[in-house]
Amino acid sequence: MTLQLARRLKAVKPSATLSLNAKARALSAKGADVLSFAAGEPDFDTPEHIKDAAKAALDAGFTKYTATGGIPELKSAIVEKFKRENRLAFAPEQVIVSVGGKHALFNCFQALLSPGDEVVIFAPYWVSYPDMVRLADGEPVIIETSAADRWTPDPKELRRALSSRTRAVIFNSPSNPTGSVMPRKALEGLAEVLRHHDCLLISDDIYERLRYVNEPFVNVANLGPDLAARTLVVNGLSKAYSMTGWRLGYAAGPKELIAGMQTVQDQSTSNAASIVQKAAIAALSGPDEPVQKMVKAFHARRDRMVKGLNAIPGVSCLEPDGAFYCFPDVGQLIGKRYQGQPITGSVQLSEILIDDFLLAAVPGEPFGAEGFLRLSFATSDEKIDKGLGRLSDFVSKLQ
């Protein structure tokens, strides 16, 4: 038998972040002193009250199947969260609980897209967006943005990208990988264009709580009832509550879409883990101090890393407004020679850093931004300083 995989897989690339993390872990397992700026997860422990809720659920024997879309108590907590923090009103039947925010997005595209349908994505983008669209037989349509504009999309470019085949537009603010937060005025300009085009709006708010600006958080659904009615808001517990391994996300939006997403989930994973759902209630309804403490620490680390990056010749970095990534421009290093060989791009640069300097930094190319690196500051001050020292050492060896 000759095994043939589905043709759709040929257009899908392995996740650059997961691949680099795996390589860093493999080197560390061999005893190498790897410094990883690659991980997309907080280095803080999950807050105690959340762990206690999971333990209580386990002790109470809450270990059976639940409804696919989530237990009623958790849906109620999510509805209340949207009302309290986002000024958005959803009914329980407009909410679905998934195995991580990524799972919610995947289910959305599977439920929404038919072959040839288009999804507009702003670059730089999270690496999984285009491939999740392709796995649903859709076509990603990329709109470029620039550091000079602080990664803010141009409404004119959005208008040109929209077509009769556009089924959705994705927003991600704060952004992975840039850390940029889209100002309300900029969002309003894009929303005005979208008011004249019938498509779904997807707001990926996974980094919502990790912001270092004083302006209130706003997403496209906050700009009017007409937009809220056709917006899918996606969020989760991974980033704000340091629960990456717990795998719980959620989404709220049009009732018909949520029902379609549940159909997909019925035939794939079924429910998110029962005890994790109980922990999620504690996360969304419990004390906020652990989140505030983490954000304060990230804020200081951001300042430290930005200052250190901008002190390295040939490297420049905008100050991110949210998330826990710096996205420095290393374009001036491309084309220079290392050990006699020219550096051809960010992927090769990243490979040199991990192989020769034991520094894991994700290349910008898979995010749709050649000439950049993504560096996570979800690590200690000591490791930030040590890692920046290795990056500086690498730059000093270029010719």
N, C-alpha and C positions, 0 to 999 in steps of 0.2 A: 504493500500500500504506500502510495506517495501522498503524504499529508499536505494539503494546501490550505493555508489560512485565508481568512476573508480579505478581499481586495482592499476594503476600507482601511485595514491596518497599515498598508503601504504608505499612506499619507500622514501617519501619526509618528511623531518622534518621541523617544524616551524623555521623561521629565529631566531637564537639566539640573534642577535643584535636588531631586531625589538621587540622581546618578552621582552628583558630586558629594552629597552627604554619605552615600554608600562607600565611595572611595575613601573619604576621610575616616570613616569608621573602620574600614579594613586596614588602613595604615596605622591607626591608633591601636588596633587589636594586635598588631605586630610589634608594638612598643614605640612607635614613632611619636614625637612630640608635635602632633598636628594642632594647629590653631584654626578652628573653623568659624568663618564668618558667613557660612552658607545656610545655616538652619533657619527655617521660617517658624520658629517657635520660641516662646519666652523661656528663660532659664530659671524662672521662679517655680516653686512647687504649687500644686493646686491648693487653694485655701482650705483650711481645716474643716470649716463648716460644710463644705461641699463633699469632702471625703467622708465626713461623719454621716451625711445623708445617704451616701452609697452603702456604707457599712450597715446602717440601720435597715436599709432595704434588703440587703443580703441576709441579715440576721432574721428578718421577718419573713423570709422565704419568697420575696417578690422576684422570682427568677423564671417566670413562665412567659410564653408569648403575650404580647399586647396587641392592640389594634395597630395595623400597619402605620397609620399616620400619626401615632402618638397617643399617650394616655390623656384623658380629659383634663386632669389637673395640670399637666404640663402645657397643654394648649391654652388653658385659661391663664397660666403664668406668662406665656408668650403674648397673648392678646393684651394683658395688662402692661407688659413691658413696652409694647408698641404705643399704647395710649399714654403711658407715663413719660417715656423718654423721647418718643418720636412724634407725638401728636398725630398718630395714625390710628384709625378705627378699623378693626377686622373682626369678623365673626369666627368662632372656632372652626367652622367648615372651610374657612379660607386659609387655614394653617396646616402645614405638614411638618412633621419631625423626621429628620433623615440621619444617615450615618455620616455626619460631617457636612459642612457647607458645600464642599466639592460635590458631594452626592446629590444635594438639592439642585445644583446647577446642571449636573449630568442628567438627572431625571427631567428637568425642565426642557432641555434640548431634545431629549428622546420623545417627550410628549408633544413638543411644539413643531418640530421641523420635518419636512418632507424633502426628498431629493431636489437639490437646486435652490432651496430656500437660503436666504442670506442673513447673516448676523453681523452688524456693524460693531467693530471693536477698536478702541483707541489705543494706539501704541505710544509708549511702552505698555505692555499688557502682561497680566499673569500668564505664565507659560501654558497653562492648561486650557485657557479659553478657546483658542483656535482648534485644538485637537478634539476637544469635547464637541465642538460644532461639527467637525469632520466625521466623528464617530456616529453622529446622527444624520449623516449624509447631507449636511448643510455646507454652505460656503462662507468662510470668514471674509469679511471686507474690512481691510485695515485702514484707519485714518492716522496719519503721522502727526505727532505733536513734537514740540522742541523744548529743550531746557531754557532757551532764551525767553520763551513764553511761560515758563514755569509749568510746562507740560499741560497747558490749558488748551483744549480743542477749539478750533475755529468753526463757528457756526456755518460759514460758507462751505467749508470742507464737508461738514456733516450733510448739508443740503445736496451737495454733488454726489455723495456716497449712497444716499437713499434711492431705492428703486421700487418697482412694483413687486419685486421678490423679497424685499426686506421684511423679515418677520420679527426682528428684535434688535435693540441697541443696548449694549452693556455699559454701565457706569461702575467705577470702582474708586471710591474716595473715602478715607485715605487709600492711596494706591500702593499696590505691590506691582512693580518694584521701586517706584520713585519716592514714595512717602508723601506725594503731593496731595493736598486737600483742595478740591475744586471750590472756589469762592461762589457764594450764592449768586452774584451778578453774572458770572460766567455760566453757571448752571441754568439761569433764567434765559440766557441767550440761546443755548442749545434747546431748551424746552420749547421756546417759541417756534423753532424750526419743526420740532416733533409734533407740535399741535396740528400741523398741516399734513401729517403722514400717519396712517393707521398701522401701528406696529406695537409690539410689546416693549416695555421698558424694564430692564433688569438692573436693580441696584444691589451690588455686592458690597455689603456694609460690614464685612468681617472685622475690619480694623477700626470700626466706629469709635470705640472707647479709647483707643490709643492715639490721642491728638495732643499737640503741644501749642495750640493756638486758642485764643479766648473766644472766638466766634462760636455760636451755637452750631451743633451738627445739623446739617440739612442734606436731604437727598431729593431726587426728582419728584418723589411722591408728595413732598411737602409743598410743592409749587402750585397746587390747585387740585380740586376734586376730579377734574377731567383727566389729569395725569395719574393721580392716585388710583383711579379705577382700572388702569391698564399697566400698572407697575407690579412686578414681582420683587419683593424685598427679601434678600437672602442674608442670613447671619448665622452665627454659631458661637460656641463656647470656647473654641480652641485658643484664640488669641487673648481675649479680655480676661479669661479666668485660668489661663495656663492649663488647658485641658486638651492639648493636641491629641494625645493617645486615647482619650475617652471616646472620640469620634461621635460628636453630636452636633448637628446643625439644624436649622429650621428655615422655612420660607413662608411668606404670606402674600397672597395676591388674588387674582380673579378666580372665582370659585371653579369655573370649568377647567382652568389650567391646573389647579391644585388637584382636582379629581383625576385628571390625566396623569399627573405626576405620581399619584397614589397607585394608579393602575400599573405603571412601570415598576414602582417599588414593590407592589404585590407579587410581581413575578421575578423579582431579583433578590433583594435582601430581606423583604418583609420589614418588621419593626426594628428600630434602633434598640440597643440593649436595654432591658427593663430597668436594671439598677442605675444605669447612667441617666435614664429619664428622671428618676427620682432625684439624682444629684443635680440635674439641670434645674429642677424647681428651686432647690436651695440656692443655686448660683444666681438665678434671675430674681429671686425674691429676698435674698439674704443681705447681709451688710456689704457696703460698697468700699470699705476701707482697704481691703487687700488690693482691689483694682487701682485705687488712687495711689497707693504706695508704689505699685509697680510702674504706673505711668510717670510718677515723679522720678524714679530711678532711671527709666528709659530717657526721660527728658535730659537729665544730666549726662548720660552716656552719649546721647545724640550730639550734644554740644562738644563733648570731648573728641568724638570721632571726626566730626566735621572740621574742627580746628586742626586735628592731626593730618587729615587728608589734604587740606589746602596748604599745608606746610611742605608737602612733597612736590618737588619740581615736576612739571608735566601733568599734574593731577589737579583737577578742580571739582568742587562739590557744592551743589546747592544745599541749603539747610532744609531737610524734610520737615513737613508740618505734622506728620503723623506716621503710623506704623512703626516698625523698628528696623528700617533699612536706610542706609546711605546709598546713593546711586551716582558715584563719581564718574566724571568724564575723563577717560584715559586715552582719548583719541590721539593726543600728542605722542603717546608711547608706541602707537601702531606705526610700523614701518621702520622703527629703530631696530638695531641688531643686538641679539643676545647670544653670546658665544659664537659670534660670526654669522648667525642665521637671522634673517629679517623676521620680525613679528608680523604676522599677516592679519591678525584679528583678535577679538576679545576671547574667543574660545582657546586659541593657542596660548594667549597670555595667561589665562586661567590655568591651563595645563602646566605651564612652567612654574607658576606659583605653588601649586600643590605638589608637583614632583620634586622641585629643587629647593623650595623654601618652606615646605610643609604648611602652606597657608591656603585655606579653602575659600575662594571668592568666586561667586557665580558670574559667568560671562553675560554681557548684555544682549548678545545676539539672539538667544532663544526668547528673550522678552520683546524682540522687535526693535532693539536699540543697540546696534553695533557701535563699538567704541566706548562702551560703559561697562562697569562692574557693579554687581549688587553685593553689598557688605552688610550683614546683620550686626546691629549693636546690642542684640539680646545676649550679652555675655558680660563678663566682669571688666572693670577698669583695667586691671592688670593684663588681661588677655587683649583688650583693645590696644593698649600701649605696645605690647609685645608684637602683636600682629601688624600694626602700622610700622613698627621698626623693621619687620621682615619685608614689607612692601617697599619701604624706603631703600632697604639694602638691594632689593631687586632693581629698582630704578637706577641706583648708582652704578650698576654693572652694565647698563645699556650704552650703546655707542651710536 
